[in-house]
Amino acid sequence: MDWHSAFARRTERMKASEIRELLKLLARPEIISFAGGIPDPALFPTKAVRSAYDAVLSDPHLAGQALQYSVSEGYEPLRSWISSYMARRGVRCGVENIVITAGSQQGLDLLGKLLLSPGDTALVTAPTYLGALQAFNAYEPRYASFSTSGTPSPANDEGERVALAYVVPDSANPTGETMEEDARRNLLDLSAAHDAPLIEDAAYEALRFEGEPQRSCQSLDIESCGDIDRSRVVYCGTFSKTLSPGLRVGWICAARDLVQKVVLAKQAADLHCATLNQIVIHRVALEQYDAQVERIVGVYSKRRDATLNALSRHMPDGVAWTRPTGGMFVWVTLPPYLDGAELLSLSLREEGVAFVPGAAFFADGGTGNALRLNYSLQSEQAIDEGIRRLSGLVARELRGTGRCAAVA
Ligand SMILES: Cc1ncc(COP(=O)(O)O)c(C=O)c1O
């Protein structure tokens, strides 16, 4: 069987990344990796998760419910907890505005399925979350970009349909940047000008280290349209960055008309999320969501500080980086003639340091001279040592040993 000729056209853009091979080296214990984008497992609320599983499975009635098929909308008490959480974030909504998804990643896939026809335009930032591009790619969109100030409106081709805009407004992956309220309003105007839904990916919203939280795009939109059922904003939330990514529980909060359609798509995809996991997430969230967020924010903010201090101390002139107020990432911009992918290959071989080259995060290829550094997994000492080594390599490359291919 020649499988390549059997695949549907939509698979053409499903490609493993070239850097994957290099990242296999991460298994080597001596490597200091800034390449991941995952939470520190030492911070998982393991005890609370274990007691929740025990409590559910030792109660015959609850166990029967937890191990049974359930509704595609999701476990109602969890949806109700989420609607209170959303109210705290300025979004008045009911359980009928919420559907549970297998992480926010499934939310992005289902939204792509519902909103994108082949050739439609998806508006994204450049760079943007790679997983969103992977989810949308299967539905064959074209991409156009907007800046994180929410402007300008890209010039449209005649007849082009802008089917959605997608943004990670808080402590974004990959840049770590948070959009100010003006930028959020600009983006809402841009989406309204195209009469397009705005997908607000709030994966890192809770991981805010300092300052007042920005108002969500959804709450700003509801303020002007009056009601979530009239809002164009589709909010994707997740418990992955706060409680556990392995339990795969996230949610979509949006107008009922959209939610009902998502429920149908969810039913077709996997019927529903694991009932047991939803019940467990609900119990753990009830018991300690805020305390857990406070705990991880305390640790990650120190690692963010260690990253920024190390960059200031060790990086040579000519290199710039973002200063995130939350989340897990710093975006480093090298001089234009250095290439991140080439640097990764040298860095792994010579310095034992890994990161993700920036080009991976652009829809249509993009800046090669950037790197994404993740700080959620390494100790403060390892962060300093890793950035010292990486900076030494960058300094050598800048002095012109010329081993990094020039970026065209
Ligand atoms: C911006 C963003 N959105 C969504 C996700 C998907 O997370 P999950 O499906 O675990 O909720 C991630 C994961 O890294 C992310 O960085």
The ligand as an ORCA input file, in Angstrom:
! r2SCAN-3c Opt
* xyz 0 1
  C      -1.181     29.086     23.763
  C      -1.576     27.676     24.007
  N      -2.823     27.298     23.742
  C      -3.241     26.048     23.936
  C      -2.376     25.073     24.394
  C      -2.887     23.678     24.540
  O      -2.976     23.312     25.847
  P      -3.988     22.221     26.379
  O      -4.594     21.528     25.202
  O      -3.196     21.317     27.217
  O      -5.031     23.004     27.122
  C      -1.049     25.402     24.683
  C      -0.099     24.374     25.146
  O       1.059     24.551     25.245
  C      -0.643     26.734     24.480
  O       0.626     27.129     24.712
*
